[in-house]
C-alpha cells in the first residue's frame, strides 16, 4: 500500500506485490493444513451469503476456535 501511494506507475510495486501474494498463499496453506473442515465451512457460508459476515458468525466462530487452538507438536 505504501508503494502504491508513493509511486505513479503500478510496475514500480511489482516486487512488493509478489511478496504480499507469497505471504497470502503461505497463510492459506497453513489454514488449510490446520483447520480444513472449519475453513471450508466458513468460506462456503461466505460464498452462499455473498460475504455477509453477520450471516456466517457460527462458522466463523468454529473456524476461529480451531485456529486459536494450541498446536500439538510431535
N, C-alpha and C positions, 0 to 999 in steps of 0.2 A: 504494500500500500504506500509506503514511504517513497519507493522508487517511482511509482505511478504519479504521485503528486509532485515530484521534483523533475521528472523527465517529460519532455514533449512527445517523444516517439516511443510507442509500446515496445519496439525491438530492443530498446535500451534496458528493459527489465526482464528479458527472457531468461537469463541465468537465475534470477531470484524466483521467477515463476516456476522453473523446473525444480528448484529446491523445495518450494512450497508443495508442488504436486507430489514429489517423492515423500515428503513428510505425511501428507494426507493418505497416500496409498499405504505407507507403513502403518499408520494408525488404524486404517480399516483392516489390514491384515491381522493386527493384534486383536481387534474387536471380534473379528470372525473366528479367531482361534479360541479366545476366552469365553465368549458368550454367543455362539452362533444361533441358537434357538431363540433366545431373547432378542437379539439384534434383528433377526429375520421377522419376528412377530411385530416388533416396533416399526421397522421400515415398511412392512406390508400395511400396517394400520395408517401410517403417514401417507402412503400411496392412496389407500382407499378413501381417506378423508381429506385429500388434497392439501396435505401438510398442515392441517389444523391441529396443532399440538393439544389443545384442550380436549379433543376427541380421543386422544391416544395416551392420556395420562397413566392409565393402568399398565399398558405395555411399556411405557417409558419407565415407570417405577420398577417393573420387573427387570428390565434391562439394567437400570442403574444399580439395583441390588446385586445383580450378578457382577457387574463391572467393579463395584466397590468391595467385593469380597477379597480378602487377602489371598494372594497367590500361594498355592501349595507348591513348594519346591522339593524335588526329589533328591 
